[in-house]
Amino acid sequence: MSSHQQALPAETNSVAGKLFAILSSFATDRSVMRLTDISHRSGLPLSTVHRVCGELERWGGLEKRTDGSWCIGDRLWEVGILAERYAALREAAAPFLGDLHAQTRQNVTLAVLDDLRVRYVDVIRGSQSPSVEVRPGGTLPVHATSAGKLLLAHAPREDQRAVAEQGLARYTPYTITAPGQLLRELCLVRRGEVAYSREELQLGTASVAAPVRGTGGEVIAALTVAFRVMRGGEKFELLVRRHAEALSEQLA
Amino acid sequence: MSSHQQALPAETNSVAGKLFAILSSFATDRSVMRLTDISHRSGLPLSTVHRVCGELERWGGLEKRTDGSWCIGDRLWEVGILAERYAALREAAAPFLGDLHAQTRQNVTLAVLDDLRVRYVDVIRGSQSPSVEVRPGGTLPVHATSAGKLLLAHAPREDQRAVAEQGLARYTPYTITAPGQLLRELCLVRRGEVAYSREELQLGTASVAAPVRGTGGEVIAALTVAFRVMRGGEKFELLVRRHAEALSEQLA
């Protein structure tokens, strides 16, 4: 798990530091920005942002759109997709995700815990899947997702308390917003095999997550199926558990 | 399509240029390298590589492995995955890929032409799929793949000639290695709806590609199904065409 909380201000005096600060200012929910937004997010003067973005653009790391806004360029995608840690996990998990999707026709994801957020390493959707806004590389809140609850249940106590204490945003009437209730549910999840989110992030959508274990038996990822609530979840629970176990055996 | 051929030597005097040269030295077939490899690939002195890699590591753009080799770090994956052009295409295509995989249980891919290589934007595999070494972000040669032949058939004549003249590597006894033969096949593909690769990249594996068209009707991507040759291809051709057309309609 990388540490996103590490701020960069101390290093932004160097050219590399400025470049990193600019790249770090982009995120799932701000993937297209104007120079003023980038300046605001990175804490760098507009003139610096203008110059460094130009350098990044010439390399292909950023792209300037016709409306004057900026987005991450293809070149960074090509380089970033080579990242080893997630690549190996995604590579190993790919056939299991494919099979699980073929058997359920629902939204199937592989997720890890990353700085107290759920980060989606891979996603397979079908036209019959529920339309939760999740894409590879994107993140969702821990307390409202089945993957998040599963991963947090197996995380250190301090992480659990940090999530409970940082304020639990309400997405639907069913979202767990009381810290004590979340910690109790995490206890139950830790004892069981799977975690559920029942319309806690989006009305009409439920999901079930099962643990993917690494070489030492520790939980390293969550395999999930998201489905419309009226479809019921028992058969999906069975399938997601079976594939998570098979993947864990392969990784062991 | 980004232009990878653009070399960086003229810019490697600047800090940013050095950084870009180092990142650009990583590729699908060299995703883990030693500092000496990076120095060799980037054309930068070892001392410079050592220093800049250290800066990249502190940010999370590179990771040093226990054996002393280096790989791309998670942070770059998180940023790169935000790249707009491919993200929008992958997002639109995702449900079609999911459905196509569920219906075929074979290796399903979405690919674009990128500097005379086939670049895979998305891949879904199952345990019953043939084991072609292709992963999201990876590339394969144009002349030996169905996606490559399909995309090149709809590319400008100069691109076709450039591929034909750059030397056609032989992967199996069935690989097209004669430039004239490739150009004739591209003519046929352009007139038809789909392109095939019949054990041209890997013995025992075939694939069929259908065109995905953008707003102006131009071919922007290829949707493919790869399968073991003994399974036959007619039903896969029908399915891949149907999904490529449905995706094209949505993009139009």
Contacts between the chains, C-beta under 8 A, distances in Angstrom:
chain1	res1	chain2	res2	distance
A	2	B	60	5.1
A	2	B	73	7.2
A	2	B	74	4.5
A	2	B	75	5.8
A	2	B	78	7.7
A	3	B	60	7.9
A	8	B	59	7.5
A	11	B	58	7.5
A	11	B	59	8.0
A	14	B	15	7.4
A	14	B	55	7.4
A	15	B	14	7.4
A	15	B	15	3.9
A	15	B	16	5.9
A	16	B	15	5.9
A	16	B	16	7.8
A	16	B	19	6.0
A	16	B	52	7.2
A	16	B	55	4.6
A	16	B	56	7.6
A	16	B	59	7.6
A	17	B	55	7.9
A	19	B	16	6.0
A	19	B	19	6.7
A	20	B	59	4.3
A	20	B	61	7.1
A	23	B	79	5.0
A	24	B	59	7.8
A	24	B	75	7.6
A	24	B	79	7.4
A	26	B	79	5.9
A	26	B	82	5.5
A	27	B	82	7.4
A	28	B	82	6.8
A	31	B	82	4.3
A	31	B	84	6.5
A	31	B	87	7.4
A	32	B	84	6.6
A	52	B	16	7.2
A	55	B	14	7.4
A	55	B	16	4.5
A	55	B	17	7.9
A	56	B	16	7.6
A	58	B	11	7.4
A	59	B	8	7.4
A	59	B	11	7.9
A	59	B	16	7.6
A	59	B	20	4.3
A	59	B	24	7.8
A	60	B	2	5.1
A	60	B	3	7.9
A	61	B	20	7.1
A	63	B	83	7.9
A	63	B	84	6.8
A	63	B	85	7.4
A	65	B	84	7.7
A	71	B	82	7.2
A	71	B	83	7.0
A	71	B	84	3.9
A	72	B	79	6.0
A	72	B	80	6.5
A	72	B	82	4.4
A	72	B	83	4.4
A	72	B	84	6.7
A	73	B	2	7.1
A	73	B	83	6.1
A	74	B	2	4.5
A	74	B	83	5.4
A	74	B	85	5.9
A	74	B	86	6.5
A	74	B	114	7.9
A	75	B	2	5.8
A	75	B	24	7.6
A	76	B	76	6.8
A	76	B	79	5.9
A	76	B	80	4.1
A	76	B	83	6.1
A	77	B	80	4.3
A	77	B	81	6.6
A	77	B	83	3.8
A	77	B	86	5.9
A	77	B	137	6.9
A	78	B	2	7.8
A	78	B	80	7.3
A	78	B	119	7.7
A	78	B	137	6.0
A	79	B	23	5.0
A	79	B	24	7.4
A	79	B	26	5.9
A	79	B	72	6.0
A	79	B	76	5.9
A	79	B	80	6.1
A	80	B	72	6.5
A	80	B	76	4.1
A	80	B	77	4.3
A	80	B	78	7.4
A	80	B	79	6.1
A	80	B	80	2.4
A	80	B	81	6.3
A	81	B	77	6.6
A	81	B	80	6.2
A	81	B	81	7.4
A	81	B	136	6.0
A	81	B	137	3.1
A	82	B	26	5.5
A	82	B	27	7.4
A	82	B	28	6.8
A	82	B	31	4.3
A	82	B	71	7.2
A	82	B	72	4.4
A	82	B	137	6.9
A	83	B	63	7.9
A	83	B	71	7.1
A	83	B	72	4.4
A	83	B	73	6.1
A	83	B	74	5.4
A	83	B	76	6.0
A	83	B	77	3.7
A	84	B	31	6.6
A	84	B	32	6.6
A	84	B	63	6.8
A	84	B	65	7.6
A	84	B	71	3.9
A	84	B	72	6.7
A	85	B	63	7.3
A	85	B	74	5.9
A	86	B	74	6.5
A	86	B	77	5.9
A	87	B	31	7.4
A	87	B	135	7.3
A	90	B	135	7.8
A	91	B	135	6.3
A	94	B	123	7.3
A	94	B	124	7.6
A	94	B	125	4.8
A	94	B	135	7.8
A	95	B	125	5.2
A	95	B	126	5.6
A	95	B	127	4.4
A	95	B	129	7.0
A	96	B	127	7.4
A	97	B	124	7.7
A	98	B	101	5.8
A	98	B	105	7.9
A	98	B	124	5.1
A	98	B	125	4.9
A	98	B	126	3.7
A	98	B	127	7.4
A	98	B	129	7.0
A	99	B	105	8.0
A	99	B	126	5.0
A	99	B	127	5.4
A	99	B	128	7.9
A	101	B	98	5.8
A	101	B	101	6.5
A	101	B	102	6.1
A	101	B	124	7.3
A	102	B	101	6.1
A	102	B	102	4.5
A	102	B	105	5.6
A	102	B	126	6.0
A	105	B	98	7.9
A	105	B	99	7.9
A	105	B	102	5.6
A	114	B	74	8.0
A	119	B	78	7.7
A	123	B	94	7.3
A	124	B	94	7.6
A	124	B	97	7.6
A	124	B	98	5.1
A	124	B	101	7.4
A	124	B	124	5.9
A	125	B	94	4.7
A	125	B	95	5.1
A	125	B	98	5.0
A	126	B	95	5.6
A	126	B	98	3.7
A	126	B	99	5.0
A	126	B	102	6.0
A	127	B	95	4.3
A	127	B	96	7.4
A	127	B	98	7.4
A	127	B	99	5.4
A	128	B	99	7.9
A	129	B	95	7.0
A	129	B	98	7.0
A	135	B	87	7.3
A	135	B	90	7.8
A	135	B	91	6.3
A	135	B	94	7.9
A	136	B	81	6.0
A	136	B	136	7.9
A	137	B	77	6.9
A	137	B	78	6.0
A	137	B	81	3.1
A	137	B	82	6.9
